[in-house]
């Protein structure tokens, strides 16, 4: 859920910070007070399209920050892992800065991300639905996904099996296409691959060879320095400096001292060991010096070989391992092209076999979806009945089926609805009436809210165009949705506001010739006053206040029965 929201220098908002709770929160206020601006800010926070117009006049940037709390298993957790974003204690912090230049800076849990990443994470946390805004439920491309979500594990299992076969089916088709393309292109491709394979093979590459050559090259390039260092060390021990003789003298004297006083035995032993070790070093250095010889031809050979290897790296891979892997890959392709007729025949046989299996899996998936569609239609009819649309007909329309395979099955579905008796059902997207659309959307949201895994659902004046008992029913429905998801709703209807668990009043005030928006959490007493204003307008009477009290009391009693 959305736990904290902080907005700074956004439109007419100077600076606000507000906490949200679980359940149903309603936002009310006069027209133009800034209610929809709050929703606009949240929309930007989850990756919506921004504009420099959102930045408060005279300021360099607008800042929006939100803290979301998620439970184990939430879809957002998997998304964060994919993008390499860490999360602690189930907290996700989204932050977006809108610059006056129009650019945005986005962060998730402090890590800089792109707007696309912000949108990918944000869509799992918040679902914003406005009166005239096509949301997920109004996009026919998503109807099949929603139907599958409603079907649960049974459909998911069948879909997984189908998709595994579909991937194999597409790969075979791709391989056939590659082998049956233009003959001239295939001949050119074969010539190219043959040349590349011969070039790699003739190089006789050995894994690790380049590293060994580089080490040898380094030695040869530093031959003089290396020879001088070893010679100096040898001379220090065995030459005129007579380092070893001095150690021998020290040993002789310490042996004498130890014979007098045993406390010097350890020192004598250390010197003795060192002497014999140094003596061994001298004996090994001499032959090494004698054998050291600079060969300029060898250096040229190494340079030439490294140049050859580097040229192959530029063409075929960054390492010798990658070059050899590429050679192995093109060898298979060469064999396939050279014997393409046999391969094509084999692939067609395999394709036919996979098509049969795919058709069986697709038919099984279709059968499950058709059964699920009936259950979904029944559930939605029940929801619409409680919203005084009992004569509405809803069905999941399966478009004309063929043997064509799609990534998600053989089906194309679209939600159809008829709100008037005698009229044939039409696509949900063609529904025009605002009041009807509001109720249909609420019915669908009630069904799908527990299946979508969305943390917060926001309704922006979705109750426009309704009143009376319908308004009351909408308030009840939004409350029901809030049982499984946190719900924020902007409304002008007192019936809806009364059903909320938390009430926030949005006002604007003019201070210092500047307008700013103020948010206030209302107490129970303050809610009575705000509901009275919503009922009667500017004239608040004792009667309207009493009516507001009764609405709150009735709503409380009703919520107890709905929970």
C-alpha positions in Angstrom: 0.0 0.0 0.0 0.9 3.7 -0.4 2.0 4.6 3.1 3.6 8.1 2.7 3.4 10.7 -0.1 5.5 13.9 -0.2 5.0 16.5 -2.9 7.0 19.7 -3.3 6.7 22.5 -5.9 4.2 20.6 -8.0 1.6 22.8 -9.8 -0.2 24.7 -7.1 1.2 22.5 -4.4 4.0 24.2 -2.5 4.9 21.4 -0.1 2.7 18.6 1.4 3.5 15.4 3.2 0.7 13.0 4.1 0.4 9.4 5.5 -2.2 7.0 4.2 -3.6 3.9 5.9 -5.1 0.7 4.8 -8.7 0.5 3.7 -10.8 3.2 1.9 -9.5 6.8 1.9 -11.6 9.5 0.3 -10.4 12.9 -0.9 -12.9 15.7 -1.1 -12.9 19.4 -1.6 -14.2 22.2 -3.8 -13.7 22.1 -7.6 -10.3 23.5 -8.4 -8.9 22.9 -4.9 -6.2 20.5 -6.3 -7.7 17.0 -5.8 -6.9 15.8 -9.3 -3.4 17.3 -8.9 -2.7 14.8 -6.1 -3.6 12.0 -8.5 -1.5 13.6 -11.3 1.5 13.6 -8.9 1.0 9.9 -8.1 0.6 9.2 -11.8 4.0 10.8 -12.5 5.5 8.9 -9.5 4.7 5.6 -11.1 6.2 6.5 -14.5 3.5 8.6 -16.2 4.3 11.2 -18.9 5.6 14.4 -17.4 5.9 18.0 -18.5 7.7 21.1 -17.4 4.2 22.6 -16.9 3.9 20.6 -13.7 6.8 22.5 -12.0 5.5 25.3 -9.7 6.0 28.7 -11.3 9.4 30.2 -10.3 10.9 26.9 -9.1 13.6 24.8 -10.7 12.1 21.4 -10.1 9.1 19.5 -8.7 9.7 16.6 -6.3 7.4 13.7 -5.7 8.3 10.8 -3.3 6.2 7.9 -2.2 6.8 5.0 0.3 5.0 1.8 -0.5 4.7 -1.2 1.8 4.4 -4.6 0.2 4.1 -8.2 1.5 6.0 -11.3 0.6 5.2 -12.6 -2.8 4.1 -9.2 -4.2 4.8 -8.9 -8.0 6.9 -5.8 -7.4 9.5 -7.8 -5.5 10.3 -10.0 -8.5 10.5 -6.9 -10.7 13.0 -5.3 -8.3 15.2 -8.4 -8.4 15.2 -8.3 -12.2 16.5 -4.7 -12.2 19.0 -5.4 -9.4 17.3 -3.1 -6.9 17.6 -4.0 -3.2 14.6 -3.9 -0.8 14.5 -4.0 3.0 11.6 -4.7 5.3 9.1 -4.7 2.5 9.6 -1.0 1.7 9.8 0.5 -1.8 10.5 4.2 -2.2 9.8 5.8 -5.5 11.1 9.3 -6.2 10.8 11.5 -9.2 12.1 15.0 -9.8 10.6 17.0 -12.6 13.0 19.7 -13.8 11.9 22.9 -15.3 13.6 21.8 -18.6 11.1 19.0 -18.9 13.6 16.2 -18.0 13.1 13.8 -15.1 15.3 12.1 -12.5 13.9 8.9 -11.2 15.0 6.7 -8.3 13.8 3.5 -6.7 15.1 2.8 -3.2 17.8 5.4 -3.9 19.0 3.8 -7.1 18.9 5.9 -10.3 16.5 4.3 -12.9 15.0 5.1 -16.2 11.4 6.2 -16.6 10.6 2.8 -18.3 11.9 1.0 -15.2 9.9 3.3 -12.9 6.8 2.6 -15.0 7.5 -1.2 -14.9 7.7 -1.2 -11.1 5.0 1.4 -10.6 2.3 -0.5 -12.5 2.5 -3.3 -10.0 2.0 -0.9 -7.1 -0.8 1.5 -8.2 -3.7 1.3 -10.6 -5.2 4.7 -11.4 -8.7 4.8 -12.9 -10.3 8.0 -14.1 -13.7 8.7 -15.6 -12.5 9.2 -19.1 -9.3 7.2 -19.0 -8.8 3.9 -20.7 -7.3 1.7 -18.1 -6.2 -1.9 -18.1 -9.8 -3.2 -18.0 -10.8 -1.0 -20.9 -8.1 -2.3 -23.2 -9.3 -5.3 -25.1 -5.7 -6.6 -25.5 -5.7 -7.2 -21.7 -9.0 -9.1 -21.5 -7.5 -12.5 -22.2 -4.9 -11.9 -19.5 -7.6 -10.9 -17.0 -9.7 -14.0 -17.9 -6.6 -16.2 -17.3 -6.0 -14.5 -14.0 -9.6 -15.2 -12.9 -9.1 -18.8 -14.0 -6.3 -19.3 -11.5 -3.9 -22.2 -11.4 -5.8 -24.5 -13.8 -5.5 -22.1 -16.7 -1.9 -21.1 -15.7 -0.8 -24.7 -15.8 -2.3 -25.3 -19.2 -0.9 -22.0 -20.5 2.6 -22.9 -19.4 2.4 -26.2 -21.2 1.1 -24.5 -24.3 3.8 -21.8 -24.3 6.6 -24.3 -24.0 5.4 -26.0 -27.2 4.7 -22.7 -28.9 8.3 -21.6 -28.3 9.5 -24.9 -29.9 7.0 -24.4 -32.8 8.3 -20.8 -33.5 11.9 -22.0 -33.4 11.3 -24.7 -36.0 9.5 -22.2 -38.2 12.4 -19.8 -37.9 14.9 -22.6 -38.8 12.8 -23.5 -41.9 12.6 -19.9 -43.0 16.4 -19.6 -42.7 16.9 -22.7 -44.8 14.4 -21.9 -47.5 15.4 -18.3 -48.2 16.9 -17.1 -51.5 19.3 -19.6 -53.0 21.8 -16.9 -53.9 21.8 -15.5 -50.3 22.3 -19.0 -49.0 25.3 -19.6 -51.3 26.8 -16.3 -50.1 26.1 -17.2 -46.5 27.8 -20.6 -47.0 30.9 -19.0 -48.6 31.2 -16.5 -45.8 30.8 -19.1 -43.0 33.3 -21.5 -44.7 35.9 -18.7 -45.0 35.4 -17.7 -41.3 35.7 -21.4 -40.2 38.8 -21.9 -42.2 40.4 -18.7 -40.9 39.8 -19.8 -37.3 40.8 -23.4 -37.8 44.0 -22.4 -39.6 45.0 -20.2 -36.7 45.2 -23.4 -34.5 44.2 -21.4 -31.4 45.0 -22.8 -27.9 43.0 -21.6 -24.9 45.3 -19.5 -22.6 47.9 -19.0 -25.4 47.5 -15.2 -25.6 48.1 -14.9 -21.8 51.3 -17.0 -22.0 52.5 -14.9 -25.0 51.9 -11.6 -23.2 53.8 -12.8 -20.2 56.8 -13.9 -22.4 56.6 -10.6 -24.3 56.8 -8.7 -21.1 59.9 -10.7 -20.1 61.6 -10.0 -23.4 60.7 -6.3 -23.4 62.3 -6.0 -20.0 65.3 -8.4 -20.6 68.0 -5.9 -19.8 66.4 -4.8 -16.5 65.7 -8.5 -15.6 69.3 -9.5 -16.4 70.9 -6.6 -14.5 68.7 -7.3 -11.4 69.7 -11.0 -11.2 73.3 -10.2 -11.9 73.5 -7.5 -9.2 71.9 -9.9 -6.7 74.4 -12.6 -7.6 77.3 -10.2 -7.3 76.1 -9.0 -3.9 76.2 -12.5 -2.6 79.2 -14.0 -4.4 81.1 -11.2 -6.1 83.4 -8.5 -4.7 80.9 -7.5 -2.0 81.2 -11.0 -0.6 77.8 -11.0 1.0 77.9 -14.8 1.5 81.3 -14.6 3.1 80.1 -12.0 5.6 77.2 -14.3 6.5 79.7 -17.2 7.0 81.8 -15.0 9.3 78.7 -14.1 11.3 77.7 -17.8 11.6 81.2 -18.8 12.7 81.2 -16.2 15.5 77.7 -17.0 16.6 78.6 -20.7 16.8 81.4 -19.7 19.2 79.1 -17.5 21.3 76.5 -20.4 21.5 79.2 -22.8 22.7 79.8 -20.4 25.6 76.1 -19.4 26.3 73.2 -21.6 25.1 70.9 -18.6 25.0 72.4 -17.8 21.6 71.6 -21.2 20.1 68.4 -19.9 18.4 70.2 -17.0 16.8 73.0 -19.2 15.7 70.4 -21.6 14.1 68.6 -18.8 12.2 71.9 -17.6 10.7 72.9 -21.2 9.9 69.7 -21.8 8.0 70.0 -18.5 6.2 73.5 -19.2 5.1 72.7 -22.5 3.5 69.6 -21.1 1.8 71.6 -18.2 0.4 74.2 -20.7 -0.7 71.5 -22.6 -2.6 70.3 -19.3 -4.2 73.9 -18.5 -5.4 74.2 -22.0 -7.0 70.9 -21.6 -8.8 71.4 -18.0 -10.0 74.7 -18.7 -11.8 73.3 -21.2 -14.4 70.3 -18.9 -14.9 72.5 -16.0 -15.8 74.5 -18.2 -18.2 71.4 -19.4 -19.9 69.8 -15.9 -20.3 70.0 -14.8 -23.9 68.0 -12.1 -25.7 66.4 -13.4 -29.0 64.9 -10.5 -31.0 63.5 -13.0 -33.5 61.4 -14.6 -30.8 60.0 -11.2 -29.8 58.9 -10.6 -33.5 57.3 -14.0 -33.6 55.3 -13.2 -30.4 54.2 -9.9 -31.8 53.0 -11.4 -35.0 51.1 -14.2 -33.2 49.4 -11.7 -30.9 48.4 -9.5 -33.8 46.9 -12.6 -35.5 44.9 -13.5 -32.3 43.8 -9.9 -31.8 42.5 -9.7 -35.4 40.4 -12.8 -34.8 39.1 -11.3 -31.5 37.9 -8.2 -33.3 36.0 -10.4 -35.8 34.7 -13.3 -33.7 34.9 -12.8 -30.0 36.6 -11.0 -27.1 38.4 -14.2 -25.9 39.9 -17.3 -27.5 37.1 -19.3 -25.8 34.5 -17.2 -27.5 36.2 -17.5 -30.9 36.3 -21.3 -30.6 32.6 -21.3 -29.5 31.8 -19.2 -32.6 33.7 -21.6 -34.8 31.7 -24.6 -33.3 28.4 -22.7 -33.9 29.1 -21.9 -37.6 30.3 -25.4 -38.2 26.9 -26.6 -37.3 25.3 -24.0 -39.6 27.7 -25.0 -42.4 26.7 -28.6 -42.1 23.0 -27.6 -42.0 23.2 -25.4 -45.2 25.3 -28.0 -47.0 22.7 -30.7 -46.3 19.7 -28.3 -46.2 17.3 -30.5 -48.2 17.6 -33.3 -45.6 17.3 -30.8 -42.8 14.3 -29.1 -44.3 12.5 -32.4 -44.7 13.3 -33.3 -41.1 12.2 -29.9 -39.8 8.8 -30.1 -41.7 8.1 -33.5 -40.1 9.0 -32.1 -36.7 6.8 -29.0 -37.3 3.8 -31.2 -38.2 4.2 -33.2 -35.0 4.6 -30.1 -32.8 1.5 -28.6 -34.6 -0.6 -31.6 -33.6 0.5 -31.4 -30.0 0.1 -27.6 -30.0 -3.5 -27.9 -31.3 -4.3 -30.4 -28.5 -2.8 -28.1 -25.8 -4.6 -25.1 -27.4 -7.9 -26.8 -27.5 -7.5 -27.8 -23.8 -6.7 -24.2 -23.0 -9.7 -22.9 -24.9 -12.1 -25.4 -23.1 -10.8 -24.2 -19.7 -11.2 -20.5 -20.8 -14.8 -21.1 -22.0 -15.7 -22.6 -18.6 -13.9 -19.8 -16.8 -15.7 -17.2 -19.0 -19.1 -18.5 -17.8 -18.0 -18.2 -14.2 -16.7 -14.7 -14.7 -19.9 -13.6 -16.5 -21.9 -14.9 -13.5 -19.7 -13.1 -11.0 -19.9 -9.8 -12.9 -23.7 -10.2 -13.2 -23.9 -10.5 -9.4 -21.8 -7.4 -9.0 -23.8 -5.4 -11.5 -27.1 -6.5 -9.8 -25.9 -4.8 -6.5 -25.2 -1.7 -8.6 -28.8 -1.5 -9.9 -27.9 -2.8 -13.3 -29.6 -6.2 -13.0 -30.8 -6.2 -16.6 -27.2 -5.7 -17.9 -25.8 -8.6 -20.0 -22.1 -9.3 -19.8 -20.2 -12.0 -21.7 -16.8 -13.0 -22.8 -16.8 -13.1 -26.5 -14.5 -15.5 -28.2 -13.6 -14.2 -31.7 -13.8 -16.6 -34.6 -11.4 -19.4 -33.9 -9.0 -20.8 -36.4 -6.0 -23.1 -36.3 -3.8 -20.1 -35.9 -1.5 -20.2 -32.9 -0.7 -17.1 -30.8 1.8 -16.7 -27.9 -1.0 -17.1 -25.3 -3.1 -19.7 -27.0 -5.5 -20.0 -29.9 -8.0 -17.6 -28.5 -8.8 -13.9 -29.0 -11.4 -12.7 -26.5 -13.1 -9.4 -25.7 -15.5 -8.4 -23.0 -19.0 -7.6 -24.4 -21.8 -5.9 -22.5 -25.4 -4.7 -23.1 -26.9 -2.2 -20.7 -30.4 -2.1 -22.3 -32.8 -5.0 -22.7 -33.3 -6.1 -26.3 -30.0 -4.6 -27.4 -27.2 -7.0 -28.5 -24.0 -7.0 -26.4 -21.3 -4.7 -27.7 -17.6 -4.4 -26.9 -16.9 -3.0 -23.5 -14.8 -0.3 -25.1 -17.8 1.1 -26.9 -19.8 1.9 -23.8 -20.4 5.6 -23.8 -22.5 6.5 -20.8 -20.4 7.9 -17.9 -22.7 6.6 -15.2 -23.0 3.1 -16.7 -19.3 3.0 -17.4 -18.5 3.9 -13.7 -20.6 1.0 -12.4 -19.3 -1.5 -15.0 -15.7 -0.5 -14.1 -16.4 -0.9 -10.4 -18.0 -4.3 -10.9 -14.9 -5.4 -12.9 -12.5 -3.9 -10.3 -14.3 -5.7 -7.5 -13.8 -9.0 -9.4 -10.3 -8.4 -10.4 -8.8 -6.5 -7.5 -7.9 -9.6 -5.6 -6.5 -11.2 -8.8 -4.2 -8.4 -10.0 -1.9 -8.1 -6.9 -2.1 -4.3 -7.1 -1.1 -2.5 -3.9 -3.3 0.6 -4.3 -6.2 1.4 -6.5 -7.1 5.1 -7.1 -10.4 6.2 -8.5 -10.5 9.8 -9.9 -14.1 10.9 -9.8 -15.4 7.6 -11.2 -18.8 8.3 -9.7 -19.5 11.2 -12.0 -23.0 11.0 -13.5 -24.7 9.1 -10.8 -26.7 10.0 -7.7 -29.2 8.7 -5.1 -29.3 4.9 -4.5 -26.7 4.3 -7.3 -24.3 6.6 -5.5 -24.8 4.7 -2.3 -24.2 1.4 -4.1 -21.0 2.7 -5.7 -19.8 3.8 -2.2 -20.5 0.2 -1.0 -18.7 -1.3 -3.9 -15.6 0.8 -3.5 -15.5 -0.1 0.1 -15.7 -3.8 -0.8 -12.7 -3.4 -3.2 -10.8 -1.7 -0.3 -11.1 -4.9 1.8 -8.5 -6.6 -0.5 -6.6 -3.5 -1.7 -5.9 0.0 -0.5 -8.3 2.4 -2.2 -8.0 6.2 -2.7 -11.0 7.9 -4.2 -11.8 11.5 -5.2 -15.5 12.1 -5.0 -18.1 14.8 -4.9 -20.8 12.4 -3.6 -21.6 12.4 0.2 -22.9 8.8 -0.1 -19.4 7.6 -1.3 -17.5 9.8 1.2 -19.5 8.4 4.1 -18.4 4.9 3.3 -14.7 5.7 3.7 -12.5 4.7 6.6 -10.4 7.8 6.3 -11.3 11.3 5.0 -8.9 13.9 3.7 -10.1 17.4 2.9 -8.2 19.3 0.1 -8.4 23.1 0.1 -6.5 25.9 -1.5 -5.5 29.2 0.0 -4.0 32.4 -1.2 -1.0 33.6 0.7 1.4 36.3 -0.4 -0.3 36.5 -3.8 0.4 32.8 -4.4 -2.0 29.9 -4.4 -1.2 26.7 -2.6 -3.0 23.5 -1.8 -3.5 22.2 1.8 -4.4 18.7 2.9 -6.1 18.0 6.2 -7.1 14.7 7.8 -10.6 15.1 9.2 -11.7 13.9 12.6 -15.2 12.4 13.0 -16.6 15.8 13.9 -14.9 17.5 11.0 -16.3 14.8 8.7 -19.8 15.7 9.7 -19.2 19.3 8.6 -17.6 18.3 5.3 -20.4 15.8 4.5 -23.0 18.5 5.3 -21.2 20.9 2.8 -21.3 18.1 0.2 -25.0 17.6 0.8 -26.2 21.2 0.7 -23.4 23.3 -0.7 -22.4 26.5 1.0 -25.6 26.7 3.2 -25.0 24.3 6.1 -28.0 23.9 8.3 -28.8 21.9 11.4 -30.8 19.6 9.2 -27.9 18.9 6.8 -25.6 18.3 9.8 -28.1 15.8 11.2 -28.4 14.2 7.8 -24.6 13.9 7.7 -24.5 12.2 11.1 -27.1 9.7 10.1 -25.2 9.0 6.8 -22.0 8.2 8.8 -23.9 6.1 11.3 -25.7 4.1 8.5 -22.4 3.7 6.7 -20.7 2.3 9.8 -23.5 -0.2 10.3 -23.4 -1.2 6.7 -19.6 -1.7 6.6 -19.9 -4.1 9.6 -22.1 -6.3 7.4 -19.9 -6.0 4.3 -16.5 -6.8 6.1 
